[in-house]
Amino acid sequence: MVGVAVDGAAREGPVTLRGAPVDAPDFPVQAGAPAPCRGACPVRTDAAAYVALVAEGRLADAYDVARLHNPLASVCGRICSAPCERACRRGVVDTPIAIRALKRVLAESFGPEAGLASRWHRAGGTVPPATGAPIAVIGAGPAGLAAAHDLRLAGHAVTLLEADAVPGGMMHMGIPAFRLPRAIITAEIDAIVGLGITLRTNTRVGRDVTIEALLDTHARVLVTIGCHGGRALPVPGGDLPGVVRAVDFLRTENARVAAGRDGRTLDAGPVVIVGGGSVAFDAARSAWRGAASPHDDQAAVDAARSAARGGSRGVTMISPETRAQLRVPPEELHEADTEGVTLLDGHGVVRLVGETRVEGIELAPVRSLLDAQGRFAPQLDLARARIIPASTVVLAIGQLGDTGFLHHLEGMARTGWGGVATDREGRTAHPRIRVAGDIASGPRDLIDAIAHGQRVAAALLHELGTPPRAAPPPVPAAPPMPRATRFWSGYDAIARAPLPVLDTPARSATSEVEHVLDAVGAAAEGARCLRCDEQLQFATERCIACALCIDVCPQRSLAFHDVATGLALAFDEDTCIRCGLCVHRCPTDALAFALLPTGRRAPAAALPPIA
């Protein structure tokens, strides 16, 4: 809530009567906080701006905004966990803006996958010669790629080392092709490497090269190897045959699919996935597809999937969180439901049952998820425990890293997830080694890894005294929202655009499930945005305290309160839908919405809540 004072003297002076609607206030404006979507984005993408540009059909301009802070915008348009959507205020009205889906619309037309139409390189501007001190980046996952991108554009010679045969980290090894086509990963990585980065694949530090050798030839070494190991389940029976880690299962399944090999990776029978994050959903949906090889003839595929949906090879997920608490995009949850995955939410595992291999899993409802300190510590209602059958149990309950190649260095403290202890900017006990991504923070979402790679790269540049890179071409500003017609446009009644998806019988391990919105659907979705990037401005000297703005507000977002100096106008931006009726109704032009640069709002004086 923002409180804006109105002093008595100002209200007695001359006022300016309303004339024609204006696009911006003709009085000094005060910068506010960024729109919630931008504030929630780890890389600070101005989602409100590109959504507004999509609404106007300016897709090329919108792509430039979406790409500016994110070298993996095409990947994120498909698999980002979308914290921006969880913060979107439109969700208070009905459902959030489909921000991630709109980013994909832009990437399809202007990302690296668009070939000659790509505008990806515009965000980097002119690539400088590699005259800066050489830097080695270990790990070509999202954090390493983002860091290498920024370091190279700052003029450093960058060598990117990857232990696997292809770069991409968990994007390639963990995320199924039906969610993220390999051509998209390849196109975006090729664009990053094409900046002049030296990529060395099949190079594992500690096996093919030592950390000492890298330090001898590079000014700094940045470790971004991720967490590719899975956590065990600390319950009786957790080590029975038939219990596998999700990361191992997904790596095996994705390698099989990429190689075009037939055959199942799991035994026939019920499959239970333990966990409620994106990795768990990927494992569950991959297991569902494992009812038949994607290379079998269509009749066999249809028969196997019908059997899976009928329960002879059911796929069940056990999540300690309730469905409402799951931190996955709603589309991901919906598609798992569509494919026949059974979600037992709000349950925890008591033990695994079996003699020579796993045969079942005992579970119980969760009474409480967190302890008194707010830490994850589920308490189960054992009186209501029950056993469900399981021939395979896939554990998606956390990931571990392997930094054994660093442990012999003095002072390198290991974390609980197998990473390296660092500060916020990736500094370690070694003066020339920094760490970024999951191996520094613990397993997080892809967008968090990108952001951490960028932050650590920026700190490293500052440490080396590297001047800021040449500014890229400026991106377009968000268009101002319509002033006099917005309320009557019906924007607040438009329903969220459903994503077009592949029919369930046609789904395989390689066919992408989600499709892209068309231009009409994208423009309609963009028009739903409440435009929280526009801040309400108030000219105290013009206000006559007529309260017409309060009377006309459909959300009751405005109110007057008595304060020591007279009256104060309280504005609740969390409920405001930016319809503009208050501005349109004000007889003295004392109110206006304005686009403002990102900044922090000064704390407002405490005011009573708006009743």
Phi, psi and omega in degrees: 000141177244131175254131181237121186284147175233108183273154188298320183300318183297326183288341182271350182279183179295152179236161176257121180287151182294133172250219178290153177302142181244156181275344180204152180292146177261034176222162182303140181248158180247129180292142178245189178285158176294161175304147182304325180297318179289320179296331181276343183284122181301331179260004176063038173295136180277076184299321181301322181292313184286332175295318179294323178291323176299319180301330179268001180080012182267071189290322179296316177297319180296320178298319180302321178292315182294326182278337191310311184258007188219105179287351179243043183295325180293318176298314182294333177295346179249321191233006179299142177288353171057057173299335176300321181288327177293332180270349187298127181289342176298334177297339176287327181282309178209277179226151182297161172295142178280069187296317181297318180296324178291326176297322178295321176307315182291317182295323180302326184267331190226001177281178180303331180292347180277000177068235184294339179278357184298138174246015185304317186286346179300325183292334181273339184069204180289130180278121183285161175295154183274070182261352180284169181303138181292140181230134176259132176245119182263112180112117182255041171273192184301318180294315180294319179295317180296318179294315180299320177303309183289322180294319180292319179291343175273000175100009179270151170280123187240129172248125183252118182253132182229129182290331183271175183286336179232147177283167177127341179060225183292344174299320178275316190274332188250326185269125184295153181294336180288347173258324184223098180302140184295333179295328179291315178300313183299316182298316183287322177293320178300323179295319180293311180297328180295351175290350181112029180267137176275119181253126177239105178270174183051037182233101180262122178290132186101341176242309183261339177205147180266158176296328178295321180295322178293320178294329179292331187247001181225147180289326179217153175236127179248121183261121182223048191279354177073185180239102187253006176256156181254151178279147174277160178262114187278063177226161176305135180085003184294345180252016179294147171303143184099353175260121183232156175277143182298319182296323178291317178299313182294321178299314181295315182295316181293323177295320179296315181295317181297325181276354180072026182274141175277171175107153181269153176259350179235151176293155177294150181122176183297139178246131178241128177256128178256116181138161183228015179266187182298324179297319179297317179294320177299317180295318181295316181288328174291320178296322177300317178291336179289000175297338173205154177291140178293352181258001174289165177292159190298324181297319179293320179298312181299317181296317181293321181288326176297321177295321180297316180291333180281348173110350180293334172223067182285154176242122182237138174251137175247117183236130176292333177281153172284165180304321181290338182270350183295135183259059176233152178303145183302327179297323181295317178294318181297317182291325175297318176299315181299322183280359175094012176287128178270125179256117171260086183277159180069030179230151176234165184268131176269312179194165173256141188248137176160161178262287181268342174203170184293136179236341181194174180221128178268129181228161181213152178298148178274122177279318177213143185266326185241155176272187185296336179268005179082013180271152181292111182204075185299137173250128187258150175269087186294337179295342181248021181292151176209164182247133173242150182289149178201123173266340175220135175240123181252122184266116176238060188245018179137161184232157182234152177255168178227102180246036181302332182288353179250347191295336181281349179283141186297131173083000181283097183277135181269142180267174181295337179261015178083012179268201182241134179293128181220171168269187186298333182259019172082009179289141178242184178292339178271131186294343183241013178240127173241161183226139181217160177085201186301327183291343177261323188256346193092162185302125177221188181283162181303317182294330176292321179296318177301312182297318181292321175301319178294317182295317180291322177298318179297319178294322179294319178298318178298318180297323181278354180074023180283127179293156179304146180291159180303137183295132176290168176304140181296145178268157181295149174279160175296139176290146177294146180287152179302139185269302190271346188245355189298315183298321185277357181282344181078017182301330184282354180254356181288130179279152177302136182288123177289139178287134173291136183227161178289140177302141185304315181298339183269000186281137178222185181288345184243345183276126182292129184283308182280137174251184188256146175295146175279175186298321180293314179296322179294317180296320179294319178295319177298326181291342179289341185302135179284349180064054177292352175285349175265129183254139178288127179249150187219125177261104185298325185289348181261341186290134177248013176055038179283341178067016177295327179297322179291319182296324188272347185292119182286343183258357184056045183269355181238148177199149172265144174224143174284132174229177186300328184265004180139244178242155174230137176266117180264134183234121179259098185286345179288336178255345181294135179253013176055042178284337178083005181297324179297319179293316182296326186273338184299123184281351186239012182056038180275346182239147175198149169263144182215143171286133185228153175294155178299137178190178179256134179281137175294142180303133179276155176298145182296127180231155176299150178295155176285122184290000000 
